[in-house]
Amino acid sequence: MDIDWNSITHVTKVDPAKELPSDLEVLEGTDLVLVGGSDGVTESNTLEAIRAVDAHLPSVPVCQEPDSDDHVSRETIDAVDALAIPAVYNGDREHFVGKHVDLFTEIGRKPDEVVGSSVPVVGDLLASKGADAVSDLASKLFGEGYVVQHLESAAADRAGVESKWTPEQVAGAALATETFYGFPIFYVEYSGTYGGPADVEAASRYLEETTLLYGGGIDSADRAAEILEAGADAIVVGDCFHDDPETFRETIPSQ
């Protein structure tokens, strides 16, 4: 399934380590589901979450956003429409470029050299599909320019983020995303806290082709509307999906 980013205004972030709502019909109205998290995530619970969502919303694209190669396997790749690979601008080197170089180093190896590899995304996929695996995998990968703004979050801890960026720095990262790196997504992430519209307003001025996502503290229709009106192309809602499904419904613009 090709993802039409121009048609997406509401994204649901599903954390595989958290319990899903008993009634997944609450997802009806969301435009895309992003599966991933920082703590307690495994390949097994990721695949379980992906399959549960797809069973209830087969027409809605599902993306995996892995924090580690260990979360990815041939099964997860086959089950999703795309893999979103974050590049955290204000994180450490490992989380901006290090993991990506390691991943593509593994992808570039010959199949007979990676059989038994400890990296599931490569070992399983290449061993089963051979040379065609490289193009199969590449067709599903896309990069996300990321700025993590909540310093006390698990995402900030994992990515080595030590300082919150100013709106001017966020705007610079947005401009670099579109004009230099060419990622289709620029994501401002507040990880459970509400950052308000300032970063979004600053970043949106520089984005024409790149989709601007904002995530963090969206727990009402008013906050959803404020962020979208500030210039975000889509909001990402995660915590209240798991914690308060009825409130989650209110964040979906069409409802």
N, C-alpha and C positions, 0 to 999 in steps of 0.2 A: 504494500500500500504506500503510495507516494504521499508525503505530508505537504499539504497546502498551508504554509504558515500564514498566508494572508487571511485565512478563514478562522484562525484560532484566536480566541480572546480569553479562554479559561482553561487552565492546565491543572490537573490534579496530581500532586506528588504523593505517591504511595511508598511508605517505608516498609520493606519486607519484614523487618524485625518487630513491627507493631501489629497488633490484632486488627483485622479488617472488620468493618461494620457488618453486622449480621445480614443486612439487606443491601446488596450492592446496587440495587436500583437507584440508590441515592446518587450514583454517578451519572445518571441520565441528564444530559444537558452540558456536561463538560466536553471540551473539544479534543483533548489529548491527555493521556495518562503517562506520567514519568515515574518509573519504578527505580528506586535507589535510596541509599542512606549511608550513614557513617558508622554507626555502632550496631553490633549484633547481626550484621547482614552476611549471608552466605549465598553460595550459588543455589543451594536447595530451596531456601525460603524465598529467594528472588524468583526462581522459576515457578514456585507455587503461587506467588502473588500475581505474576504475569498471566498465568493460566486462569486464575480465578477472575481477574478483570476481563480477560478476553472472552470468557464464557458468558459474561453478562453484557458486554459491549463489543461485539465482534466488528462493528462498523467504525469504531473509534480507534485511531492509531495509538499504539502502545510503544513507548521508548524505554530502553534501559539506560540508566545513568550510573554506571559502575564506579565505585570508589577504589576498586582494586581488580586486577586481573583475576583474582580468585573468585570473583562474583560472576564471571562470564564463562560460558561453556558453549559447545556446539548447540545444546538444547536451548539455552537462553537466546542465542543468536537467531536460531530458526523460529523462535516463538514471538519475537518482537519485530516491529516495522523498522526500527533504527536503533543505533547505539549512540548516545550523546556522550561525548568525551570532554569533560570540563578542563579548561586551562585557567587556573586561578591566578589572575594578574598580581594580586597583593599577597600571594602565598609564597612558599619557598620554591627553590628551583625544581625540586622533585615533583611538585604538583603543578608546575607550569610546563616544563619541558622534559623533565627526567623520565616520568612514567611513559610519555608518548614515544620518546626515543627507544625505550626498552620494548614497548609494545611492537613498534614497527621493525625493530631489529629481529624480534621473534617471527613476525609475519614474513620477513624477507628470507628466512632460512628455507632450505630445501625440505620437503616433507620427510625424507628419510633421516634428516638430522634432528627433527623435533619429536619423533615418536617417543612417547614416554616423558616428554617435557613436563615440568611442573607447572607450566602456564596453560591452564585448561583451554583458554580461547584459541591458542595455537595448536597445542598438542592434539586435542580431540578433532578440531576442524581440519587441519592439514592432513592428519593421518587418514581421515575418512574421505576427503575430497581431492587431495593432491593439489596440483598446480591451480586448479580452478578456484580453490579456497581463497586465494589472495584477492581476486576480483570480487568473489561473493562477499567477503568480509568488508572490503573497501566500499562497496556499494551501499552498505548500511551504516557506515560511520559518518558522523558529523561533529565538528568541534563547537564548543561553547566558550566564548569569552566570559569569564566569571569574576565578579568582585564580591567577596564575602565581607559583610559589614557588621556582623554581630560577633564581637571578639570573645564572648563567653560561650559560644556555640561549639558543638562537637565538630561541625564543619570547619570552623576556624582553627580549632586545635589540630585536626588531622592535616590541614593544608599548610600549617605553619604561619597563619596570618597573625601579625603582631600589631597592626595599626589599622584603624578605620580610615578610609580615604575621604577626602573632601569632595563635594560635588564637582569641583573643577577637575580633580584627578579621575573621578568616575567618567566625566565627559571625555577626558583624554583617552581613557581605556575604550570607550565606545567608538571614538574616532579611529583608533588603532584597529579595533575589531573589523570595522567595515573597510577601511582603506588599505590596511597593511596585511592583516592576517586572513581576511576573507572568510571568517566564520559566519555561518548563517544566523547564529544566535548570540545575543549579548544579555547576560543574566545578572541582575542586581539582587543579591541574596541576603536577607536579614534574619533568616533562620529562626522563625518563631516570634520575633519582635517586630513591631511596626516602625518602619523607618520614615514613613511619610513620603511626600511627593518630590522633595528637593533633588534627590539623585536622578529620579526619572525625568524630571524637567530638564536637568542639565544634559543628560545623555541623549534624550530624544531629538535634540536639535541637530545632532550629527549623524543620525541614522536614517537612511532612505531604503536601502535594500535589506539591511539586517533587522531581524525581529528582536524587539526589546521585551524581555521578560522581567517581571518583578515578583519576588517571593518573600514573604515574611509578615506575619501578623494580620493577614487578611481574614477577618472573622465577622464581617458584616457587609451588607449591601453598600453601605455608605463608604467604607474603606475601599471596597472593590471599585466603586465608581470614581473615587478620588484619584486612585492610581491610574486608572484607564484615562481619565480626563487629563491627567498630567502628562500623558504621552506614551504610556506603556502600550505595547501591542497586545499583551496578554498578562494576566495575573496567574501566579502559581500558588495554589492553596493545598496545604498538607496537614498541619496539626489538627485543625478542626474536622477534617475528613475522618480522622481516626477517633478523635475525642468527643465530637459533638456533631453527628451527621445532620441534624436538623438545622443547625447554624450553617453548616457547610452548604446546604441547599440555597441559603440566602446569598451566598457569594457568587452564584452562577448568574451572570447578567440577564439571561433570558427568562429567569424565573422571578 
